[in-house]
Amino acid sequence: MPNAVASHILVKTETQATDLKQQIADGASFEDLAKAHSECPSGKEGGSLGQFGQGQMVPEFDAVIFGDLPVGEVSEPVKTQFGFHLIQVQQRM
């Protein structure tokens, strides 16, 4: 089963997620924005989720992490039961 190392930023609205994605595109640090805005406890670690296997996250999240998102790029907002995520994959194994 494949594994990945990824980070995310979790916010309540798609508008917030879109705004943060634009800030990252404009040069802001993913980690700094995660610390400032993420509603997930991982925000304190710059959004890092560490290493995990396929199937350990909710399906919408899994589909992005183990899908076509290029390593290092930030996803479009991904809606799950928790809110809206921006996801960045650091590594796939």
N, C-alpha and C positions, 0 to 999 in steps of 0.2 A: 504493500500500500504506500502511495507517495506521501511524503512529508513536505512541509513548507515552513519558512520563517517569515512572519509578516507583522505589520503594524496597522493600526486603524485609529480613526477619529470617529467617535460616536456623538451625534447631536440629535436634537428632537425634530428638526424640520429639514426638508429638502433644500429650502432657501439657504439655511445656514451652511449646509454641506456644500452647495454650489459656490457660495461666497468664499468658504475656506479653500476650496479647490482652486479658485481664481487667485487667491493670495499665494498659494503654493506655486502656481504657474508664474506669478509675478516675482518669485524669488524667496518667499517666506519659508522658514524651516518647518517641515512636517512635524518634527518632534516638538518644536516650540508651540506650534498651534495645538497639537494634541494636549500638551501640558496645560495650556490656557483654556481650551474649549471642550475637550472630550468629557463625556458623562460616564465613561467606563473607568473603573479603577486603573486600567492600564495606561490611562492618560498621564498619570504621575511618572510613568517610565517612558514618556514620549510616544505612547501608543503601542509599545512593543507587546506582542502576544507570545513571543518566543517561538519555539518549534512545536508543531502539532501535526497530526496525521489527517488525511482526508477522511471526512465523516465525523470529525470531532466538533465541528462548528455547525451552526444552523445552515440549512441547504442553500439559501441565497448567498451566504457568505462563502461557503465552500465552492459554489459554482464559479465565483470570481477568482478566488485564490488558485484553484486548480484548473481554471479555464485559460483564456487567451491573453489575460493581462500581462504585458511584458514586465519582467523583473525590474524594479526600480521606478516604474510609472505609478501614478495615482489613479485609482478607478474613478469612474463617474459615481455619483451617490447611489448607494445600494440600500434598498429598504428591507428591513427585517422587523420582527416583532419588537425589537429594542429601540428602533429609531432609524436614522440614516447614517450610513458609514461611508467614510472614504478609506480605501484599503490600499496599502502599498506592500507588495511582496518583495522581500529582500533575497530570498533564496528558495528554490525548489529542489527536492532531492528524490 
